[in-house]
Amino acid sequence: MKKTRKRISLVCLLLVCTIMVSITGCSAEVKEVQARNLMESISANHVDVPEDLSSQNADVTDFAVRLFKAGEQSGKNTLISPLSVLCALAMTANGAEGKTRKQMEAVLGMTAEELNLYLYNYRNHLPQSEKYKLSLANSIWFTEDERFTVNPDFLQTNADYYNADIYKAPFNDGTCSDINNWVKEKTDEMIPEILDRIPQDAVMYLVNALAFEAEWSEIYEENQVRKGQFTREDGTGQDVDFMYSTEGIYLEDEKASGFVKYYNGGKYAFAALLPNEGISVSDYIASLDGQSLHQLLTNPAETTVQVSIPKFETEYDVEMSDILKEMGMPLAFDEDLAEFGKLGSFANRNIAISRVLHKTFISVGEKGTKAGAATVVEMNECGATMPSEDPKEVYLDRPFVYMLIDCENNIPFFMGTMMDVEE
């Protein structure tokens, strides 16, 4: 976790599912992808989606809370994108079968088929404007190595539901550059490089790129930004810039109070929850559950609330294998027992998830918010409340929980803790 470089100008989320190999990353220039896109000869089938999938929003929020609770590191800034992880694992689940698939579905909160429909519908109904943007792109890259046989149904499913570009490539330095160039283009050059090499054992990469950026509904004026003191949980303080405003949505449960601040257009929002005095952030997170958070976001109180938000930027990274195993999907990581036969096959070797790497970034300032995440699913071939007339006050001058939420579905696509503004 460290302060990100100031040159970052657009929020990016990057998800990369890597099959069969450990990844470290390769250099990339701004070039067109040289590999031939097989989608030129593969047509995505028409997908019939139920008109209303809103009943599954609560399932997505539940997964978000469970992942956030499992990944939270006490005393440290934490930032996880549940949407990033959900998309990466949902695409991977399309290649799983048997008990491995059932465990993954139990952790994700829906069947693979339900996830395909939900995420297809979600991707195709993302609100966009000049003032706010949330976009997704997907691609699949698989090796020309004759020992690897890809399952055509697996590719077709990802073409149908994720509109994935599909590339068959030699998996050499040129392919490494191609993947980097694709990622760089889809993230508006914010992630210029993700791979430094393609190891010999690699057979497939599944990549999902997601970019988000939004202006506040009302941009802060100069007189709304003032120096103040942020007090860490250990009692030490730090001088930071606070942004003051009056909002109209108040959040409150038995252990915290908070607010919702909208971005331009009201389609997305920043939400914060400040634990009551005497309750630590970790204790508050431990008390959270998906149902209660879903109800809190779905039924907030409309009242005047005076708020302050510290200006901050933070990065976070975590390896999620142990987290996901503890959440209930250990088979996907088992070299002998993992079942990913629907994805394809590699000679007589088994395929299993090796690591799930997750990196995130967020910047909150006067004009709006930029946030980004990277999720790598690496797979190896194995030897086997009521409103009040008086204004509420929620000043985020001590550690708090925050979220970026999709207001149409009331789901958090980022969840974080701010423990130290300068960390």
Secondary structure, 3 states (H helix, E strand, C coil): CCCCCCCCCCCEEEEEEEEECCCCCECCCCCCCCCCEHHHCCCCCCCCCCCCCHHHHHHHHHHHHHHHHHHCCCCCCEEECHHHHHHHHHHHHCCCCHHHHHHHHHHHCCCHHHHHHHHHHHHCCCCCCCCEEEEEEEEEEEECCCCEEECHHHHHHHHHHHCCEEEEECCCHHHHHHHHHHHHHHCCCCCCCCECCCCCCCCEEEEEEEEEEEEECCCCCHHHEEEEEEECCCCCEEEEEEEEEEEEEEEECCCEEEEEEEECCCCEEEEEEEECCCCCHHHHHHHCCHHHHHHHHHCCEEEEEEEEEECEEEEEEEECHHHHHHHCCHHHHCCCCCCCCCCEEECCEEEEEEEEEEEEEEEECCCEEEEEEEEEEEEEEECCCCCCCCCEEEECCCCEEEEEEECCCCEEEEEEEECCCCC
